[in-house]
Amino acid sequence: MRFVLTRHAQIEIMRRRIPENLVDKIVNAPGQVVKEHGDIVCHQSIISGEGKTYLIRVMINPTTDPAQIVTAYRTSKIGKYWRTP
């Protein structure tokens, strides 16, 4: 998927110390895609590191060309966001 990072997303990814190559990997090969509010969809994957397991969530507006990454964050609350079929 072609995408651009919004200025807000660039700042938040740096502040939250999420490697940009990890964001790219999750956008192009997510563990799961979840519909959020409005046009926003979330590409998310479970990642292990630093002795913990996290969920990395990348919020994307796919209706623009190229798609815009709005923000990304890491959470330990996997059960809250991970959807089971």
MARDOKE-17441 format. One record per residue: residue number from 1; x, y, z of N, C-alpha, C in turn. Coordinates in steps of 0.1 Angstrom, whole numbers. Atoms other than C-alpha are relative to their C-alpha. Example, Ala and Ser with C-alpha at 12.3 -4.5 7.8 and 13.67 -1.06 7.14 Angstrom:
BEGIN
+-----+-------+-------+-------+-------+-------+-------+-------+-------+-------+
|   n |  n_c1 |  n_c2 |  n_c3 | ca_c1 | ca_c2 | ca_c3 |  c_c1 |  c_c2 |  c_c3 |
+-----+-------+-------+-------+-------+-------+-------+-------+-------+-------+
|   1 |     9 |   -12 |     0 |   123 |   -45 |    78 |     9 |    12 |     0 |
|   2 |    -9 |   -11 |     0 |   137 |   -11 |    71 |    -8 |    11 |     8 |
+-----+-------+-------+-------+-------+-------+-------+-------+-------+-------+
***
This chain:
BEGIN
+-----+-------+-------+-------+-------+-------+-------+-------+-------+-------+
|   n |  n_c1 |  n_c2 |  n_c3 | ca_c1 | ca_c2 | ca_c3 |  c_c1 |  c_c2 |  c_c3 |
+-----+-------+-------+-------+-------+-------+-------+-------+-------+-------+
|   1 |     9 |   -12 |     0 |     0 |     0 |     0 |     9 |    12 |     0 |
|   2 |    -7 |   -12 |     0 |    13 |    34 |    -9 |    -6 |     9 |    11 |
|   3 |     5 |    -8 |   -11 |    11 |    58 |    21 |     9 |    11 |     3 |
|   4 |    -8 |   -11 |    -5 |    23 |    90 |    36 |    -3 |     2 |    15 |
|   5 |     2 |    -3 |   -14 |    28 |    99 |    72 |    -4 |    15 |     2 |
|   6 |     3 |   -14 |    -3 |    10 |   130 |    84 |    10 |     6 |     9 |
|   7 |   -10 |    -7 |    -9 |    31 |   155 |   104 |    -3 |    -6 |    14 |
|   8 |     4 |     5 |   -13 |    12 |   144 |   135 |     5 |   -15 |     2 |
|   9 |    -5 |    14 |    -1 |    20 |   107 |   128 |    15 |    -1 |     1 |
|  10 |   -14 |     0 |    -1 |    57 |   115 |   123 |     5 |     3 |    14 |
|  11 |    -4 |    -5 |   -13 |    59 |   133 |   156 |    -3 |   -11 |    10 |
|  12 |     4 |    11 |   -10 |    40 |   105 |   175 |     8 |   -12 |    -1 |
|  13 |    -8 |    12 |     2 |    60 |    77 |   160 |    14 |     2 |     6 |
|  14 |   -13 |    -3 |    -6 |    92 |    94 |   170 |    -1 |     0 |    15 |
|  15 |     2 |    -2 |   -15 |    79 |   103 |   205 |    -2 |   -14 |     6 |
|  16 |     3 |    13 |    -5 |    67 |    67 |   210 |    10 |   -10 |    -3 |
|  17 |   -11 |     9 |     3 |    99 |    52 |   197 |    -5 |   -13 |    -7 |
|  18 |     5 |    11 |     9 |    81 |    30 |   171 |     8 |     1 |   -13 |
|  19 |    -8 |    -1 |    12 |   105 |    22 |   143 |    -8 |     1 |   -13 |
|  20 |     8 |    -3 |    12 |    93 |    35 |   109 |    -1 |   -12 |    -8 |
|  21 |     0 |    12 |     9 |   102 |     2 |    92 |   -11 |   -10 |     6 |
|  22 |    10 |     9 |    -6 |    79 |   -16 |   117 |   -14 |     5 |    -4 |
|  23 |    13 |    -6 |     5 |    50 |     8 |   108 |    -2 |    -4 |   -14 |
|  24 |     1 |     4 |    14 |    57 |     0 |    71 |    -4 |   -14 |    -1 |
|  25 |     3 |    14 |     0 |    56 |   -37 |    79 |   -14 |    -3 |     4 |
|  26 |    14 |     2 |    -5 |    23 |   -35 |    98 |   -10 |     5 |   -11 |
|  27 |     9 |    -5 |    10 |     7 |   -14 |    71 |    -2 |    -9 |   -12 |
|  28 |     1 |     9 |    12 |    16 |   -38 |    43 |    -3 |   -15 |     3 |
|  29 |     3 |    14 |    -3 |    12 |   -71 |    62 |    -6 |     0 |    15 |
|  30 |     6 |    -1 |   -13 |   -11 |   -65 |    92 |    -5 |   -14 |     5 |
|  31 |     6 |    12 |    -6 |   -21 |   -92 |   116 |   -15 |     0 |    -1 |
|  32 |    15 |    -2 |     0 |   -56 |   -77 |   115 |    -3 |    14 |    -5 |
|  33 |     5 |   -14 |     4 |   -75 |   -48 |    99 |   -14 |     2 |     7 |
|  34 |    12 |    -3 |    -8 |  -102 |   -32 |   121 |    -6 |    13 |    -5 |
|  35 |     7 |   -12 |     3 |  -127 |    -6 |   110 |    -1 |     9 |    13 |
|  36 |     1 |   -10 |   -11 |  -125 |    25 |   133 |   -11 |    10 |    -3 |
|  37 |    10 |   -10 |     2 |  -145 |    57 |   132 |     2 |     7 |   -14 |
|  38 |    -1 |    -7 |    13 |  -153 |    75 |    99 |     6 |    -8 |   -10 |
|  39 |    -7 |     7 |    11 |  -130 |    66 |    71 |    13 |    -8 |     5 |
|  40 |   -12 |     6 |    -6 |  -102 |    54 |    95 |    -1 |   -15 |     2 |
|  41 |    -1 |    14 |    -3 |   -91 |    18 |    96 |    13 |    -2 |     7 |
|  42 |   -12 |     3 |    -8 |   -66 |     3 |   119 |     7 |   -13 |    -5 |
|  43 |    -8 |    12 |     3 |   -39 |   -21 |   108 |     8 |    -3 |    13 |
|  44 |    -6 |     3 |   -12 |   -26 |   -39 |   138 |     7 |   -13 |     0 |
|  45 |    -7 |    12 |    -2 |    -2 |   -66 |   148 |     6 |    -2 |    14 |
|  46 |    -6 |     3 |   -14 |    10 |   -83 |   180 |    15 |    -2 |    -2 |
|  47 |   -14 |     0 |     1 |    47 |   -78 |   185 |     6 |    -3 |    14 |
|  48 |    -7 |     3 |   -13 |    70 |   -93 |   212 |    14 |     8 |     0 |
|  49 |   -13 |    -7 |    -1 |   100 |   -73 |   224 |     1 |     6 |    14 |
|  50 |    -3 |    -5 |   -13 |   117 |   -60 |   255 |    -7 |    -8 |    12 |
|  51 |     5 |     9 |   -10 |   104 |   -90 |   274 |   -16 |     1 |     2 |
|  52 |    15 |    -2 |    -1 |    67 |   -80 |   268 |    -6 |    -2 |   -14 |
|  53 |     7 |     1 |    13 |    41 |   -85 |   241 |    -9 |    12 |    -1 |
|  54 |     7 |   -13 |     3 |    25 |   -54 |   226 |    -9 |    -2 |   -12 |
|  55 |     7 |    -2 |    12 |    -1 |   -45 |   201 |     4 |    13 |    -6 |
|  56 |    -3 |   -13 |     6 |    10 |   -19 |   176 |   -12 |     2 |    -9 |
|  57 |    12 |    -4 |     7 |   -19 |    -1 |   161 |     3 |    12 |    -9 |
|  58 |    -3 |   -11 |    10 |   -15 |    21 |   129 |   -14 |     4 |    -6 |
|  59 |    13 |    -5 |     5 |   -45 |    43 |   121 |     2 |     7 |   -14 |
|  60 |    -2 |    -4 |    14 |   -49 |    49 |    83 |   -13 |     6 |    -5 |
|  61 |    11 |    -5 |     8 |   -72 |    70 |    62 |     3 |    -5 |   -15 |
|  62 |    -2 |     6 |    13 |   -73 |    48 |    30 |    -7 |     7 |   -11 |
|  63 |     8 |    -7 |    11 |   -97 |    72 |    11 |     8 |    11 |    -7 |
|  64 |    -8 |   -10 |     7 |   -69 |    96 |     2 |    10 |    -7 |    -9 |
|  65 |   -10 |     6 |     9 |   -43 |    90 |   -25 |    13 |     8 |     0 |
|  66 |    -2 |    13 |    -6 |   -18 |    80 |   -13 |    -7 |     0 |    14 |
|  67 |     6 |     1 |   -13 |   -33 |    67 |    20 |     8 |     8 |    10 |
|  68 |    -7 |    -8 |   -11 |   -25 |    88 |    51 |     0 |    -8 |    13 |
|  69 |    -1 |     6 |   -14 |   -12 |    73 |    83 |    -2 |    12 |     9 |
|  70 |     4 |   -11 |    -9 |   -28 |    95 |   109 |     7 |    -1 |    13 |
|  71 |    -8 |     2 |   -12 |   -11 |    80 |   140 |     3 |   -14 |     2 |
|  72 |    -3 |    14 |    -4 |     4 |    49 |   155 |     4 |     0 |    14 |
|  73 |    -4 |     2 |   -14 |     8 |    36 |   190 |     1 |   -14 |     4 |
|  74 |    -2 |    14 |    -5 |    18 |     6 |   211 |    -9 |     0 |    13 |
|  75 |     8 |     2 |   -12 |    -5 |    -8 |   238 |     2 |   -14 |     5 |
|  76 |    -1 |    14 |    -6 |    -3 |   -38 |   262 |   -14 |    -5 |     1 |
|  77 |    14 |     5 |    -2 |   -41 |   -40 |   262 |    -5 |    -7 |   -13 |
|  78 |     3 |     8 |    13 |   -43 |   -66 |   234 |   -15 |    -4 |     0 |
|  79 |    13 |     5 |    -1 |   -76 |   -80 |   246 |   -11 |    10 |    -3 |
|  80 |     9 |   -11 |     3 |   -93 |   -46 |   243 |    -2 |     3 |   -15 |
|  81 |     1 |    -4 |    15 |   -85 |   -41 |   206 |     0 |   -12 |   -10 |
|  82 |    -1 |    11 |     9 |   -78 |   -75 |   191 |   -14 |    -6 |    -2 |
|  83 |    14 |     5 |     3 |  -110 |   -88 |   174 |     2 |   -15 |    -3 |
|  84 |     0 |    14 |     2 |  -117 |  -125 |   175 |   -12 |    -3 |    -9 |
|  85 |    11 |     3 |     9 |  -139 |  -140 |   148 |   -12 |    -7 |     7 |
+-----+-------+-------+-------+-------+-------+-------+-------+-------+-------+
***
